[in-house]
Each structure stands twice: as C-alpha cells, then as structure tokens.
Amino acid sequence: MKKIAPTLAFCLIAACLLGLSLGSLQLGGLFQDPENRELALTVLLRLRLPRVVFAAAVGACLGVSGAGFQAVFRNALADPFIIGASSGAALGAGVAMLFPIGGALSASVLLSVPAASFVGSLASVFAALLISRAAGMASATNLLLAGSAISSLCSSMLSFLFILKDGGFQRVYYWMLGSLAVSWSAVLSALPVMFAGTLVIFLSSRGMDLLLQGDETAESLGLDVKKTRVTVILGASLAVAATVSVCGVIGFVGLVAPHVARLFTGSIHKRLLPASALFGALMVLLADIASRSVLPPLEIPIGIITALGGSPFFLFLLVKNSGATRRRR
C-alpha cells in the first residue's frame, strides 16, 4: 500500500483537476474576462466541484462496500450490483420518488428516498442470501443466481411502477442509469450516511479477516460470526443505499476496485479497504470524465460507462473461478 499510495494520490488529484476543467463552458477564458468571472466561479463551485467531490466519495464507498460483501460471503464475485443490493435500493428509491410521502419534494428527497433505498437494499441482499441457502449450501453459483433473480425482479417491479406513474418515467429512468449531476445539498445529505456505512465496515476489518478462514475457525478464535456478518451487511447496504438514493445505480465498481486493490495489498482488510476506496474513487472519477467526453455535449449516464468496463471483467472472473473449481475437483 505504501508503494502504490503516492501514485494513486497523484492520479486522484489529476482526475479531480480534469473533472473540474471539463464541461460545455471553458472556464479558463471566462476567468480571464472580468465580466464573466462570477459566472465561471459559480459553475466551478456550485456545479463541478460537488460533482467531483461526490464522484470520489461514491467510488470510495462502493469499493469498500464491495470488499465487505466479498468478505462476508467469501465470494470473489460478490458486488453490490451483482447480488441485488443496488437494484433493491433503486426499487426503494424509485417507489419513494414516484410516490413521495406527504407530497413534499424536499422531504421525499432528504428523508423517504434514502430510507426506502436502505430498506430495499437490505431486503434484496438478505433475500438473495436466504434463497441461495435454501437451494443448498450458499455457494458462489447459488448466490450469483439468486442475486441475478432478485435484481431482475426489482427491475421488473420498478418498470411496472413506471407504467402506473408514467409522469415520472423520464426523470427516474435517467436517474436509474446513474448521474453525478448533483447539488451541494444532495451531497451533504448523503455523505454522513455513506461515511457511517463505510466506517462500520472499516471497524469490522479484523472480523472480516477471520471470516475468510471459515466460520468454524473464526468461531474458535472468539469471533461472533453471525454478528460480524450482519454488521458488515448492514454497513454495506447503508452505504450503497445512500449512493443510489442520490446518483442512481453505478454497477461493477464494488467488484473491480477490491480485485485491483488485492494485487497491491493482499487480502488483509486493514490494507485492502483503504486501497479499495482509493481505486473505487479513481474509477468513478475516470468514468465520469468519460461520460462527459465521449459524445460532447451529450452526457452518457455513468452507469453505462461502468457497465461497459465492468461486465467483461466480471465474465473474466466467472470463467477464471469456474476453471479453478474444476481443477480442484
């Protein structure tokens, strides 16, 4: 971690500066013109800065959550998107957006949407886990199949809600694909919840190390396995729900970032979690830059960018793990 940290820090700073400079308005020329200097400052501080800050926070949050899910399920393919946490959070948030409590938009955004996202995320994760165990041992294959089924169910239910409430289709559908065009109020409302969820995972790092040794070994070393597993799932679901409630579904970051981080830090979570956070932040920042640069002035939803990059990586891991399983047999 010490060797890669300076390089990561440099890349993050460069990505942040690039994210602040990109956009339909060229701020360099505006700052040189006294008449447009106030406009340039407004665009920089109120539009681009919260976007860059939140992109880094979302990436870090998803990277840590992915590492947490992979540890408690002892499954290298576990990811908030793949096992249904993101889809469940999207369904909960979509319900809150389309049917706001009390009809007050501000109350809906700040209260009911994050709460509904958390409930949906948590319910989806536990449903996938229970289904995989009901089918036998909670193996990687069973968990992935259950998570895929839960994700499809949540997406179908949300699509059905679009039909019932077609007036909100365009707004919610674009949000579902992922967007980091956020305001400071949305960022400040989500960051404490995201921080709380990731902090829970960080505090459970020793327990996650023991979980990797197997439940029996972890219990013999004094770990309360069920408590640790539930605690990490709650923390990861809370963090994922907070990100989804503001910026929609951004898939595969929680899968890719921990795997890349392990190449440099190994599996000890005291080192893996910070590295996953840094790699996740860099991934989302670069994806956001790509979303604004590929087809200017059109902005591609960031969820599409991460899916295009993450899907091949997931398939590679799936084939690799399947091959390793066959060799063990």
C-alpha positions, 0 to 999 in steps of 0.5 A, a space after each residue: 500500500 505504501 508503494 502504490 499510495 503516492 501514485 494513486 494520490 497523484 492520479 486522484 488529484 489529476 482526475 479531480 483537476 480534469 473533472 473540474 476543467 471539463 464541461 460545455 463552458 471553458 472556464 479558463 477564458 471566462 476567468 480571464 474576462 472580468 465580466 464573466 468571472 462570477 459566472 465561471 466561479 459559480 459553475 466551478 463551485 456550485 456545479 463541478 466541484 460537488 460533482 467531483 467531490 461526490 464522484 470520489 466519495 461514491 467510488 470510495 464507498 462502493 469499493 469498500 462496500 464491495 470488499 465487505 460483501 466479498 468478505 462476508 460471503 467469501 465470494 470473489 464475485 460478490 458486488 453490490 450490483 451483482 447480488 441485488 443490493 443496488 437494484 433493491 435500493 433503486 426499487 426503494 428509491 424509485 417507489 419513494 420518488 414516484 410516490 413521495 410521502 406527504 407530497 413534499 419534494 424536499 422531504 421525499 428527497 432528504 428523508 423517504 428516498 434514502 430510507 426506502 433505498 436502505 430498506 430495499 437494499 437490505 431486503 434484496 441482499 438478505 433475500 438473495 442470501 436466504 434463497 441461495 441457502 435454501 437451494 443448498 449450501 450458499 455457494 458462489 453459483 447459488 448466490 450469483 443466481 439468486 442475486 441475478 433473480 432478485 435484481 431482475 425482479 426489482 427491475 421488473 417491479 420498478 418498470 411496472 411502477 413506471 407504467 402506473 406513474 408514467 409522469 415520472 418515467 423520464 426523470 427516474 429512468 435517467 436517474 436509474 442509469 446513474 448521474 453525478 449531476 448533483 447539488 451541494 445539498 444532495 451531497 451533504 445529505 448523503 455523505 454522513 450516511 455513506 461515511 457511517 456505512 463505510 466506517 462500520 465496515 472499516 471497524 469490522 476489518 479484523 472480523 472480516 479477516 477471520 471470516 475468510 478462514 471459515 466460520 468454524 475457525 473464526 468461531 474458535 478464535 472468539 469471533 461472533 460470526 453471525 454478528 460480524 456478518 450482519 454488521 458488515 451487511 448492514 454497513 454495506 447496504 447503508 452505504 450503497 443505499 445512500 449512493 443510489 438514493 442520490 446518483 442512481 445505480 453505478 454497477 461493477 465498481 464494488 467488484 473491480 476496485 477490491 480485485 485491483 486493490 488485492 494485487 497491491 495489498 493482499 487480502 488483509 482488510 486493514 490494507 485492502 479497504 483503504 486501497 479499495 476506496 482509493 481505486 473505487 474513487 479513481 474509477 468513478 472519477 475516470 468514468 465520469 470524465 468519460 461520460 462527459 467526453 465521449 459524445 460532447 455535449 451529450 452526457 452518457 449516464 455513468 452507469 453505462 460507462 461502468 457497465 461497459 468496463 465492468 461486465 467483461 471483467 466480471 465474465 473474466 472472473 466467472 470463467 477464471 473461478 469456474 476453471 479453478 473449481 474444476 481443477 480442484 475437483 
